[in-house]
Every structure is written in C-alpha cells, then in structure tokens.
C-alpha cells in the first residue's frame, strides 16, 4: 500500500503538481532558470554544458509544525 502511495506522489510531482499533507509539509516542483551562463558539469571525465533549466523538488514544513519545533522543550 505504501508503495502505491509513493507511486501516485511520484506521478503527481513529475507532472509538475503539488502535494500537501495538512499540518505537516508541502512537496512541490519548481523550475529553476540558471540563466545563459549555466556553467559546466564533469560527466565521465568530460566537461558538459549544464542545462539552463532544471526542476527541483522543494519541501516546506507547515506553519503548525514550524511553531511546534520552535517551542521550548
């Protein structure tokens, strides 16, 4: 069952969607534009141009969890 949930989440994120687990966290995909000079990557011993646009998964905690983490123990 857990594997099925992860599979659904992967499909949603790969489609550019957003997943919110209420009062816990938010997962979303952001497209980052590195600009014209994106740099280079060392792949297999050879320098390759890095892609200008990349997609990153961003994890944000909810306000409720953030407050709970800041409160004294």
PyMOL Python script that loads the backbone (N, CA, C, O; Angstrom):
from pymol import cmd

cmd.read_pdbstr("""\
ATOM      1  N   UNK A   1       0.824  -1.192   0.000  1.00  0.00           N
ATOM      2  CA  UNK A   1       0.000   0.000   0.000  1.00  0.00           C
ATOM      3  C   UNK A   1       0.869   1.257   0.000  1.00  0.00           C
ATOM      4  O   UNK A   1       0.578   2.220  -0.710  1.00  0.00           O
ATOM      5  N   UNK A   2       1.943   1.241   0.805  1.00  0.00           N
ATOM      6  CA  UNK A   2       2.827   2.400   0.867  1.00  0.00           C
ATOM      7  C   UNK A   2       3.487   2.652  -0.486  1.00  0.00           C
ATOM      8  O   UNK A   2       3.644   3.801  -0.898  1.00  0.00           O
ATOM      9  N   UNK A   3       3.874   1.578  -1.176  1.00  0.00           N
ATOM     10  CA  UNK A   3       4.494   1.719  -2.488  1.00  0.00           C
ATOM     11  C   UNK A   3       3.532   2.364  -3.482  1.00  0.00           C
ATOM     12  O   UNK A   3       3.948   3.157  -4.328  1.00  0.00           O
ATOM     13  N   UNK A   4       2.255   2.027  -3.381  1.00  0.00           N
ATOM     14  CA  UNK A   4       1.250   2.611  -4.274  1.00  0.00           C
ATOM     15  C   UNK A   4       1.119   4.112  -4.025  1.00  0.00           C
ATOM     16  O   UNK A   4       0.990   4.891  -4.969  1.00  0.00           O
ATOM     17  N   UNK A   5       1.153   4.515  -2.762  1.00  0.00           N
ATOM     18  CA  UNK A   5       1.072   5.932  -2.411  1.00  0.00           C
ATOM     19  C   UNK A   5       2.280   6.686  -2.961  1.00  0.00           C
ATOM     20  O   UNK A   5       2.133   7.769  -3.527  1.00  0.00           O
ATOM     21  N   UNK A   6       3.459   6.123  -2.798  1.00  0.00           N
ATOM     22  CA  UNK A   6       4.679   6.749  -3.314  1.00  0.00           C
ATOM     23  C   UNK A   6       4.617   6.867  -4.836  1.00  0.00           C
ATOM     24  O   UNK A   6       5.037   7.878  -5.399  1.00  0.00           O
ATOM     25  N   UNK A   7       4.099   5.849  -5.495  1.00  0.00           N
ATOM     26  CA  UNK A   7       3.974   5.870  -6.960  1.00  0.00           C
ATOM     27  C   UNK A   7       3.049   7.002  -7.413  1.00  0.00           C
ATOM     28  O   UNK A   7       3.356   7.703  -8.377  1.00  0.00           O
ATOM     29  N   UNK A   8       1.931   7.183  -6.729  1.00  0.00           N
ATOM     30  CA  UNK A   8       0.994   8.258  -7.069  1.00  0.00           C
ATOM     31  C   UNK A   8       1.660   9.614  -6.852  1.00  0.00           C
ATOM     32  O   UNK A   8       1.516  10.517  -7.677  1.00  0.00           O
ATOM     33  N   UNK A   9       2.383   9.759  -5.753  1.00  0.00           N
ATOM     34  CA  UNK A   9       3.088  11.015  -5.472  1.00  0.00           C
ATOM     35  C   UNK A   9       4.135  11.301  -6.540  1.00  0.00           C
ATOM     36  O   UNK A   9       4.269  12.442  -6.983  1.00  0.00           O
ATOM     37  N   UNK A  10       4.876  10.286  -6.958  1.00  0.00           N
ATOM     38  CA  UNK A  10       5.895  10.478  -7.992  1.00  0.00           C
ATOM     39  C   UNK A  10       5.261  10.938  -9.299  1.00  0.00           C
ATOM     40  O   UNK A  10       5.801  11.813  -9.977  1.00  0.00           O
ATOM     41  N   UNK A  11       4.129  10.358  -9.652  1.00  0.00           N
ATOM     42  CA  UNK A  11       3.428  10.765 -10.875  1.00  0.00           C
ATOM     43  C   UNK A  11       2.973  12.215 -10.773  1.00  0.00           C
ATOM     44  O   UNK A  11       3.107  12.978 -11.729  1.00  0.00           O
ATOM     45  N   UNK A  12       2.436  12.597  -9.621  1.00  0.00           N
ATOM     46  CA  UNK A  12       1.955  13.966  -9.421  1.00  0.00           C
ATOM     47  C   UNK A  12       3.105  14.970  -9.504  1.00  0.00           C
ATOM     48  O   UNK A  12       2.979  16.001 -10.164  1.00  0.00           O
ATOM     49  N   UNK A  13       4.212  14.677  -8.847  1.00  0.00           N
ATOM     50  CA  UNK A  13       5.355  15.591  -8.866  1.00  0.00           C
ATOM     51  C   UNK A  13       6.000  15.660 -10.243  1.00  0.00           C
ATOM     52  O   UNK A  13       6.419  16.736 -10.669  1.00  0.00           O
ATOM     53  N   UNK A  14       6.090  14.544 -10.945  1.00  0.00           N
ATOM     54  CA  UNK A  14       6.695  14.563 -12.279  1.00  0.00           C
ATOM     55  C   UNK A  14       5.831  15.338 -13.270  1.00  0.00           C
ATOM     56  O   UNK A  14       6.336  15.838 -14.275  1.00  0.00           O
ATOM     57  N   UNK A  15       4.538  15.441 -12.993  1.00  0.00           N
ATOM     58  CA  UNK A  15       3.645  16.233 -13.833  1.00  0.00           C
ATOM     59  C   UNK A  15       3.660  17.710 -13.433  1.00  0.00           C
ATOM     60  O   UNK A  15       2.939  18.520 -14.016  1.00  0.00           O
ATOM     61  N   UNK A  16       4.482  18.060 -12.435  1.00  0.00           N
ATOM     62  CA  UNK A  16       4.577  19.454 -12.006  1.00  0.00           C
ATOM     63  C   UNK A  16       3.575  19.824 -10.937  1.00  0.00           C
ATOM     64  O   UNK A  16       3.350  21.008 -10.685  1.00  0.00           O
ATOM     65  N   UNK A  17       2.968  18.837 -10.305  1.00  0.00           N
ATOM     66  CA  UNK A  17       1.946  19.092  -9.299  1.00  0.00           C
ATOM     67  C   UNK A  17       2.504  19.431  -7.930  1.00  0.00           C
ATOM     68  O   UNK A  17       3.699  19.666  -7.754  1.00  0.00           O
ATOM     69  N   UNK A  18       1.599  19.449  -6.976  1.00  0.00           N
ATOM     70  CA  UNK A  18       1.921  19.831  -5.604  1.00  0.00           C
ATOM     71  C   UNK A  18       1.236  18.852  -4.667  1.00  0.00           C
ATOM     72  O   UNK A  18       0.088  18.468  -4.893  1.00  0.00           O
ATOM     73  N   UNK A  19       1.943  18.443  -3.603  1.00  0.00           N
ATOM     74  CA  UNK A  19       1.384  17.516  -2.623  1.00  0.00           C
ATOM     75  C   UNK A  19       1.407  18.200  -1.269  1.00  0.00           C
ATOM     76  O   UNK A  19       2.454  18.665  -0.819  1.00  0.00           O
ATOM     77  N   UNK A  20       0.257  18.262  -0.623  1.00  0.00           N
ATOM     78  CA  UNK A  20       0.176  18.882   0.703  1.00  0.00           C
ATOM     79  C   UNK A  20      -0.362  17.867   1.699  1.00  0.00           C
ATOM     80  O   UNK A  20      -1.453  17.324   1.525  1.00  0.00           O
ATOM     81  N   UNK A  21       0.413  17.620   2.735  1.00  0.00           N
ATOM     82  CA  UNK A  21      -0.043  16.804   3.855  1.00  0.00           C
ATOM     83  C   UNK A  21      -0.380  17.806   4.948  1.00  0.00           C
ATOM     84  O   UNK A  21       0.510  18.388   5.567  1.00  0.00           O
ATOM     85  N   UNK A  22      -1.654  17.997   5.176  1.00  0.00           N
ATOM     86  CA  UNK A  22      -2.142  19.069   6.036  1.00  0.00           C
ATOM     87  C   UNK A  22      -1.495  19.035   7.415  1.00  0.00           C
ATOM     88  O   UNK A  22      -1.371  17.979   8.036  1.00  0.00           O
ATOM     89  N   UNK A  23      -1.085  20.212   7.881  1.00  0.00           N
ATOM     90  CA  UNK A  23      -0.426  20.420   9.176  1.00  0.00           C
ATOM     91  C   UNK A  23       0.897  19.672   9.299  1.00  0.00           C
ATOM     92  O   UNK A  23       1.355  19.419  10.413  1.00  0.00           O
ATOM     93  N   UNK A  24       1.520  19.313   8.172  1.00  0.00           N
ATOM     94  CA  UNK A  24       2.806  18.627   8.227  1.00  0.00           C
ATOM     95  C   UNK A  24       3.794  19.221   7.225  1.00  0.00           C
ATOM     96  O   UNK A  24       4.744  19.893   7.627  1.00  0.00           O
ATOM     97  N   UNK A  25       3.587  18.984   5.923  1.00  0.00           N
ATOM     98  CA  UNK A  25       4.524  19.522   4.938  1.00  0.00           C
ATOM     99  C   UNK A  25       3.890  19.637   3.566  1.00  0.00           C
ATOM    100  O   UNK A  25       2.805  19.119   3.305  1.00  0.00           O
ATOM    101  N   UNK A  26       4.617  20.344   2.688  1.00  0.00           N
ATOM    102  CA  UNK A  26       4.202  20.538   1.298  1.00  0.00           C
ATOM    103  C   UNK A  26       5.375  20.151   0.404  1.00  0.00           C
ATOM    104  O   UNK A  26       6.507  20.577   0.636  1.00  0.00           O
ATOM    105  N   UNK A  27       5.103  19.348  -0.612  1.00  0.00           N
ATOM    106  CA  UNK A  27       6.091  18.986  -1.631  1.00  0.00           C
ATOM    107  C   UNK A  27       5.643  19.614  -2.945  1.00  0.00           C
ATOM    108  O   UNK A  27       4.488  19.469  -3.345  1.00  0.00           O
ATOM    109  N   UNK A  28       6.552  20.308  -3.612  1.00  0.00           N
ATOM    110  CA  UNK A  28       6.214  20.874  -4.909  1.00  0.00           C
ATOM    111  C   UNK A  28       7.453  20.912  -5.785  1.00  0.00           C
ATOM    112  O   UNK A  28       8.580  20.839  -5.294  1.00  0.00           O
ATOM    113  N   UNK A  29       7.232  21.026  -7.078  1.00  0.00           N
ATOM    114  CA  UNK A  29       8.322  21.068  -8.049  1.00  0.00           C
ATOM    115  C   UNK A  29       8.428  22.493  -8.568  1.00  0.00           C
ATOM    116  O   UNK A  29       7.436  23.102  -8.968  1.00  0.00           O
ATOM    117  N   UNK A  30       9.657  23.012  -8.554  1.00  0.00           N
ATOM    118  CA  UNK A  30       9.913  24.339  -9.103  1.00  0.00           C
ATOM    119  C   UNK A  30      10.900  24.207 -10.246  1.00  0.00           C
ATOM    120  O   UNK A  30      11.842  23.417 -10.185  1.00  0.00           O
ATOM    121  N   UNK A  31      10.672  24.987 -11.282  1.00  0.00           N
ATOM    122  CA  UNK A  31      11.608  25.021 -12.398  1.00  0.00           C
ATOM    123  C   UNK A  31      12.535  26.212 -12.188  1.00  0.00           C
ATOM    124  O   UNK A  31      12.080  27.350 -12.066  1.00  0.00           O
ATOM    125  N   UNK A  32      13.834  25.943 -12.146  1.00  0.00           N
ATOM    126  CA  UNK A  32      14.827  26.983 -11.899  1.00  0.00           C
ATOM    127  C   UNK A  32      15.542  27.293 -13.203  1.00  0.00           C
ATOM    128  O   UNK A  32      16.077  26.399 -13.858  1.00  0.00           O
ATOM    129  N   UNK A  33      15.547  28.570 -13.575  1.00  0.00           N
ATOM    130  CA  UNK A  33      16.266  29.017 -14.764  1.00  0.00           C
ATOM    131  C   UNK A  33      17.624  29.539 -14.301  1.00  0.00           C
ATOM    132  O   UNK A  33      17.701  30.528 -13.573  1.00  0.00           O
ATOM    133  N   UNK A  34      18.686  28.873 -14.725  1.00  0.00           N
ATOM    134  CA  UNK A  34      20.034  29.250 -14.302  1.00  0.00           C
ATOM    135  C   UNK A  34      20.608  30.417 -15.100  1.00  0.00           C
ATOM    136  O   UNK A  34      21.691  30.907 -14.779  1.00  0.00           O
ATOM    137  N   UNK A  35      19.920  30.856 -16.102  1.00  0.00           N
ATOM    138  CA  UNK A  35      20.421  31.947 -16.927  1.00  0.00           C
ATOM    139  C   UNK A  35      21.245  31.429 -18.091  1.00  0.00           C
ATOM    140  O   UNK A  35      21.372  30.222 -18.297  1.00  0.00           O
ATOM    141  N   UNK A  36      21.801  32.363 -18.845  1.00  0.00           N
ATOM    142  CA  UNK A  36      22.548  31.979 -20.043  1.00  0.00           C
ATOM    143  C   UNK A  36      23.855  31.274 -19.719  1.00  0.00           C
ATOM    144  O   UNK A  36      24.277  30.392 -20.466  1.00  0.00           O
ATOM    145  N   UNK A  37      24.501  31.641 -18.627  1.00  0.00           N
ATOM    146  CA  UNK A  37      25.773  31.026 -18.244  1.00  0.00           C
ATOM    147  C   UNK A  37      25.521  30.021 -17.131  1.00  0.00           C
ATOM    148  O   UNK A  37      25.831  30.278 -15.967  1.00  0.00           O
ATOM    149  N   UNK A  38      24.959  28.882 -17.493  1.00  0.00           N
ATOM    150  CA  UNK A  38      24.583  27.870 -16.502  1.00  0.00           C
ATOM    151  C   UNK A  38      25.785  27.126 -15.946  1.00  0.00           C
ATOM    152  O   UNK A  38      25.679  26.473 -14.908  1.00  0.00           O
ATOM    153  N   UNK A  39      26.925  27.212 -16.617  1.00  0.00           N
ATOM    154  CA  UNK A  39      28.121  26.542 -16.127  1.00  0.00           C
ATOM    155  C   UNK A  39      28.352  25.211 -16.815  1.00  0.00           C
ATOM    156  O   UNK A  39      27.751  24.905 -17.845  1.00  0.00           O
ATOM    157  N   UNK A  40      29.250  24.422 -16.212  1.00  0.00           N
ATOM    158  CA  UNK A  40      29.611  23.135 -16.790  1.00  0.00           C
ATOM    159  C   UNK A  40      29.601  22.064 -15.717  1.00  0.00           C
ATOM    160  O   UNK A  40      29.787  22.343 -14.533  1.00  0.00           O
ATOM    161  N   UNK A  41      29.379  20.828 -16.156  1.00  0.00           N
ATOM    162  CA  UNK A  41      29.396  19.677 -15.264  1.00  0.00           C
ATOM    163  C   UNK A  41      30.443  18.693 -15.753  1.00  0.00           C
ATOM    164  O   UNK A  41      30.652  18.553 -16.958  1.00  0.00           O
ATOM    165  N   UNK A  42      31.099  18.015 -14.830  1.00  0.00           N
ATOM    166  CA  UNK A  42      32.062  16.984 -15.181  1.00  0.00           C
ATOM    167  C   UNK A  42      31.328  15.649 -15.196  1.00  0.00           C
ATOM    168  O   UNK A  42      30.947  15.127 -14.149  1.00  0.00           O
ATOM    169  N   UNK A  43      31.132  15.097 -16.406  1.00  0.00           N
ATOM    170  CA  UNK A  43      30.404  13.842 -16.572  1.00  0.00           C
ATOM    171  C   UNK A  43      31.315  12.849 -17.277  1.00  0.00           C
ATOM    172  O   UNK A  43      31.704  13.057 -18.426  1.00  0.00           O
ATOM    173  N   UNK A  44      31.649  11.777 -16.587  1.00  0.00           N
ATOM    174  CA  UNK A  44      32.500  10.748 -17.187  1.00  0.00           C
ATOM    175  C   UNK A  44      33.870  11.261 -17.594  1.00  0.00           C
ATOM    176  O   UNK A  44      34.445  10.781 -18.571  1.00  0.00           O
ATOM    177  N   UNK A  45      34.399  12.225 -16.863  1.00  0.00           N
ATOM    178  CA  UNK A  45      35.718  12.763 -17.167  1.00  0.00           C
ATOM    179  C   UNK A  45      35.717  13.846 -18.232  1.00  0.00           C
ATOM    180  O   UNK A  45      36.776  14.378 -18.565  1.00  0.00           O
ATOM    181  N   UNK A  46      34.553  14.186 -18.776  1.00  0.00           N
ATOM    182  CA  UNK A  46      34.453  15.222 -19.804  1.00  0.00           C
ATOM    183  C   UNK A  46      33.568  16.356 -19.301  1.00  0.00           C
ATOM    184  O   UNK A  46      32.600  16.128 -18.576  1.00  0.00           O
ATOM    185  N   UNK A  47      33.910  17.571 -19.692  1.00  0.00           N
ATOM    186  CA  UNK A  47      33.092  18.721 -19.325  1.00  0.00           C
ATOM    187  C   UNK A  47      31.894  18.815 -20.260  1.00  0.00           C
ATOM    188  O   UNK A  47      32.043  18.747 -21.480  1.00  0.00           O
ATOM    189  N   UNK A  48      30.728  18.968 -19.695  1.00  0.00           N
ATOM    190  CA  UNK A  48      29.479  19.119 -20.463  1.00  0.00           C
ATOM    191  C   UNK A  48      28.779  20.390 -19.990  1.00  0.00           C
ATOM    192  O   UNK A  48      28.909  20.796 -18.835  1.00  0.00           O
ATOM    193  N   UNK A  49      28.046  20.997 -20.892  1.00  0.00           N
ATOM    194  CA  UNK A  49      27.268  22.177 -20.507  1.00  0.00           C
ATOM    195  C   UNK A  49      26.127  21.758 -19.588  1.00  0.00           C
ATOM    196  O   UNK A  49      25.420  20.787 -19.856  1.00  0.00           O
ATOM    197  N   UNK A  50      25.961  22.497 -18.515  1.00  0.00           N
ATOM    198  CA  UNK A  50      24.856  22.231 -17.600  1.00  0.00           C
ATOM    199  C   UNK A  50      23.565  22.735 -18.242  1.00  0.00           C
ATOM    200  O   UNK A  50      23.587  23.730 -18.967  1.00  0.00           O
ATOM    201  N   UNK A  51      22.452  22.068 -17.989  1.00  0.00           N
ATOM    202  CA  UNK A  51      21.186  22.533 -18.570  1.00  0.00           C
ATOM    203  C   UNK A  51      20.789  23.891 -17.999  1.00  0.00           C
ATOM    204  O   UNK A  51      21.010  24.176 -16.822  1.00  0.00           O
ATOM    205  N   UNK A  52      20.203  24.714 -18.851  1.00  0.00           N
ATOM    206  CA  UNK A  52      19.791  26.045 -18.404  1.00  0.00           C
ATOM    207  C   UNK A  52      18.659  25.952 -17.393  1.00  0.00           C
ATOM    208  O   UNK A  52      18.672  26.648 -16.378  1.00  0.00           O
ATOM    209  N   UNK A  53      17.682  25.096 -17.665  1.00  0.00           N
ATOM    210  CA  UNK A  53      16.539  24.957 -16.761  1.00  0.00           C
ATOM    211  C   UNK A  53      16.583  23.592 -16.094  1.00  0.00           C
ATOM    212  O   UNK A  53      16.803  22.576 -16.753  1.00  0.00           O
ATOM    213  N   UNK A  54      16.371  23.575 -14.788  1.00  0.00           N
ATOM    214  CA  UNK A  54      16.317  22.328 -14.031  1.00  0.00           C
ATOM    215  C   UNK A  54      15.069  22.347 -13.161  1.00  0.00           C
ATOM    216  O   UNK A  54      14.567  23.410 -12.796  1.00  0.00           O
ATOM    217  N   UNK A  55      14.576  21.159 -12.834  1.00  0.00           N
ATOM    218  CA  UNK A  55      13.425  21.031 -11.937  1.00  0.00           C
ATOM    219  C   UNK A  55      13.913  20.517 -10.597  1.00  0.00           C
ATOM    220  O   UNK A  55      14.697  19.569 -10.536  1.00  0.00           O
ATOM    221  N   UNK A  56      13.447  21.148  -9.512  1.00  0.00           N
ATOM    222  CA  UNK A  56      13.844  20.765  -8.168  1.00  0.00           C
ATOM    223  C   UNK A  56      12.605  20.498  -7.335  1.00  0.00           C
ATOM    224  O   UNK A  56      11.589  21.179  -7.477  1.00  0.00           O
ATOM    225  N   UNK A  57      12.695  19.500  -6.462  1.00  0.00           N
ATOM    226  CA  UNK A  57      11.621  19.235  -5.510  1.00  0.00           C
ATOM    227  C   UNK A  57      11.893  20.083  -4.277  1.00  0.00           C
ATOM    228  O   UNK A  57      12.977  20.024  -3.697  1.00  0.00           O
ATOM    229  N   UNK A  58      10.905  20.868  -3.882  1.00  0.00           N
ATOM    230  CA  UNK A  58      11.023  21.750  -2.727  1.00  0.00           C
ATOM    231  C   UNK A  58      10.131  21.205  -1.622  1.00  0.00           C
ATOM    232  O   UNK A  58       8.965  20.884  -1.853  1.00  0.00           O
ATOM    233  N   UNK A  59      10.688  21.102  -0.419  1.00  0.00           N
ATOM    234  CA  UNK A  59       9.943  20.617   0.744  1.00  0.00           C
ATOM    235  C   UNK A  59       9.812  21.773   1.723  1.00  0.00           C
ATOM    236  O   UNK A  59      10.813  22.362   2.132  1.00  0.00           O
ATOM    237  N   UNK A  60       8.582  22.099   2.099  1.00  0.00           N
ATOM    238  CA  UNK A  60       8.341  23.149   3.092  1.00  0.00           C
ATOM    239  C   UNK A  60       7.510  22.569   4.222  1.00  0.00           C
ATOM    240  O   UNK A  60       6.552  21.832   3.986  1.00  0.00           O
ATOM    241  N   UNK A  61       7.881  22.904   5.447  1.00  0.00           N
ATOM    242  CA  UNK A  61       7.101  22.427   6.590  1.00  0.00           C
ATOM    243  C   UNK A  61       5.937  23.377   6.825  1.00  0.00           C
ATOM    244  O   UNK A  61       6.005  24.550   6.461  1.00  0.00           O
ATOM    245  N   UNK A  62       4.868  22.870   7.435  1.00  0.00           N
ATOM    246  CA  UNK A  62       3.686  23.682   7.689  1.00  0.00           C
ATOM    247  C   UNK A  62       3.949  24.666   8.823  1.00  0.00           C
ATOM    248  O   UNK A  62       4.896  24.506   9.593  1.00  0.00           O
ATOM    249  N   UNK A  63       3.106  25.678   8.913  1.00  0.00           N
ATOM    250  CA  UNK A  63       3.238  26.670   9.982  1.00  0.00           C
ATOM    251  C   UNK A  63       3.063  26.025  11.349  1.00  0.00           C
ATOM    252  O   UNK A  63       3.755  26.378  12.303  1.00  0.00           O
ATOM    253  N   UNK A  64       2.146  25.087  11.438  1.00  0.00           N
ATOM    254  CA  UNK A  64       1.893  24.419  12.718  1.00  0.00           C
ATOM    255  C   UNK A  64       3.122  23.635  13.174  1.00  0.00           C
ATOM    256  O   UNK A  64       3.499  23.703  14.344  1.00  0.00           O
ATOM    257  N   UNK A  65       3.745  22.898  12.268  1.00  0.00           N
ATOM    258  CA  UNK A  65       4.945  22.136  12.612  1.00  0.00           C
ATOM    259  C   UNK A  65       6.104  23.072  12.928  1.00  0.00           C
ATOM    260  O   UNK A  65       6.881  22.804  13.844  1.00  0.00           O
ATOM    261  N   UNK A  66       6.229  24.167  12.182  1.00  0.00           N
ATOM    262  CA  UNK A  66       7.293  25.139  12.435  1.00  0.00           C
ATOM    263  C   UNK A  66       7.170  25.717  13.846  1.00  0.00           C
ATOM    264  O   UNK A  66       8.166  25.848  14.558  1.00  0.00           O
ATOM    265  N   UNK A  67       5.937  26.065  14.247  1.00  0.00           N
ATOM    266  CA  UNK A  67       5.716  26.593  15.605  1.00  0.00           C
ATOM    267  C   UNK A  67       6.058  25.551  16.657  1.00  0.00           C
ATOM    268  O   UNK A  67       6.655  25.876  17.682  1.00  0.00           O
ATOM    269  N   UNK A  68       5.684  24.302  16.411  1.00  0.00           N
ATOM    270  CA  UNK A  68       5.961  23.234  17.377  1.00  0.00           C
ATOM    271  C   UNK A  68       7.463  23.003  17.528  1.00  0.00           C
ATOM    272  O   UNK A  68       7.939  22.708  18.624  1.00  0.00           O
ATOM    273  N   UNK A  69       8.205  23.135  16.439  1.00  0.00           N
ATOM    274  CA  UNK A  69       9.651  22.946  16.503  1.00  0.00           C
ATOM    275  C   UNK A  69      10.353  24.095  17.218  1.00  0.00           C
ATOM    276  O   UNK A  69      11.400  23.893  17.833  1.00  0.00           O
ATOM    277  N   UNK A  70       9.782  25.308  17.145  1.00  0.00           N
ATOM    278  CA  UNK A  70      10.390  26.469  17.793  1.00  0.00           C
ATOM    279  C   UNK A  70      10.081  26.547  19.284  1.00  0.00           C
ATOM    280  O   UNK A  70      10.800  27.214  20.028  1.00  0.00           O
ATOM    281  N   UNK A  71       9.032  25.881  19.726  1.00  0.00           N
ATOM    282  CA  UNK A  71       8.652  25.972  21.141  1.00  0.00           C
ATOM    283  C   UNK A  71       9.690  25.267  22.011  1.00  0.00           C
ATOM    284  O   UNK A  71      10.291  24.279  21.589  1.00  0.00           O
ATOM    285  N   UNK A  72       9.899  25.779  23.230  1.00  0.00           N
ATOM    286  CA  UNK A  72      10.890  25.153  24.122  1.00  0.00           C
ATOM    287  C   UNK A  72      10.458  23.754  24.543  1.00  0.00           C
ATOM    288  O   UNK A  72       9.269  23.449  24.637  1.00  0.00           O
ATOM    289  N   UNK A  73      11.439  22.931  24.789  1.00  0.00           N
ATOM    290  CA  UNK A  73      11.177  21.531  25.166  1.00  0.00           C
ATOM    291  C   UNK A  73      10.850  21.432  26.629  1.00  0.00           C
ATOM    292  O   UNK A  73      10.600  20.337  27.132  1.00  0.00           O
TER     293      UNK A  73
END
""", "prot")
cmd.dss("prot")
cmd.show_as("cartoon", "prot")
cmd.util.cbc("prot")
cmd.orient("prot")
